[in-house]
Amino acid sequence: MNAKTFCTYETAWCPGCGNFTILECLKIALEQLDKNPSEVLIAAGIGQAAKTPQYISANAFCGLHGRSLPAAAAAKIANEKLTVIVDTGDGDSYGEGGNHFIHNIRRNVDITHFVHDNQIYGLTKGQASPTSVLGLKTGVQTDGNSNEPLNPVLLAIACGAGFVARAFTGHKEHLISLMKQAITYNGYALVDILQPCVSFNKTNTFAWYNQRVYELDESYNYKNKMNAMQKAMEFGDHIPIGLLYREDKATFHQKNVVLRQGTPLLDKKTDFHYMNELIKSYI
């Protein structure tokens, strides 16, 4: 096996699930970027999408529900040479992990966040998620979802994220291109990936998405924040996919006086004498 080859393994996903396409595109994107599996960390929390790190040959972190971002950020802060990717679902990222989502945007740690957005909780058998459409009927919300859906790309742009994109699993080459752009972006990058859940979401099907999505063309100005926010709010009969907003910003490493010295934290030597003196000061 070539050292640059990422293997993928048998999954527990339902046939027809959009997760398969995301896994395949992730593998292709990493290989086209000439990444080595030993140099890549893929983190996730809990959920069907959050099983992704278990199905590809890279370093993996599988943590608590909604807690993938703090671990991913810590790994990148400790070893900036790592390519760190969070690959998990809409419930995990925007529900349980919503607070971490917002505050990692503020910190701008250089990690890539791929959200498998099927607008439903798949692992726990079909409850409405933060991105479920208003009125969606589920086994729990039998009268229809009464909560307004969260717009993650609009929220990310408003909070100051420097790279925000929306993709669809039905446009594979387009998704691969966005993944590569996000991975190589210097800072926090979000790609919200629309995907069908064939088992529990009978509204937002592959056909439903396919009839509505359209790719942003070269005439679109992704550097205009107000324009980007307007495009982010376009979700209904027409759904734009592509790079919604991009801005070069100082990263967490560049802003931190210790980290910007260039030596990764994991390579710094510990002064045990200083540590012991510090401990004694609290006794």
Buried (B, 14 or more C-beta within 10 A) or exposed (E): EEEEEBEBEEBEBBEEBBBBBBBBBBBBBBBEBEBBBEEBBBBBBBBBBBBBBEBBBBBBBBBEBBBBBBBBBBBBBBBBEBBBBBBBBBBBBBBBBBEBBBEBBEBBBBBBBBBBBBBBBBBBEBBBBBBBBEEBEBEEBEEEBEEEBBBBBBBBBBBBBBBBBBBBBBBBEBBBBBBBBBBEBBBBBBBBBBBBBBBBBBBBBBEBBEEBBEEBEEEBEBEEBEBBBEBBEBBEEEBBBBBBBBBEBEBBBEEEEEBEEEEBEEEEEEEEEEEEEEEEEEE
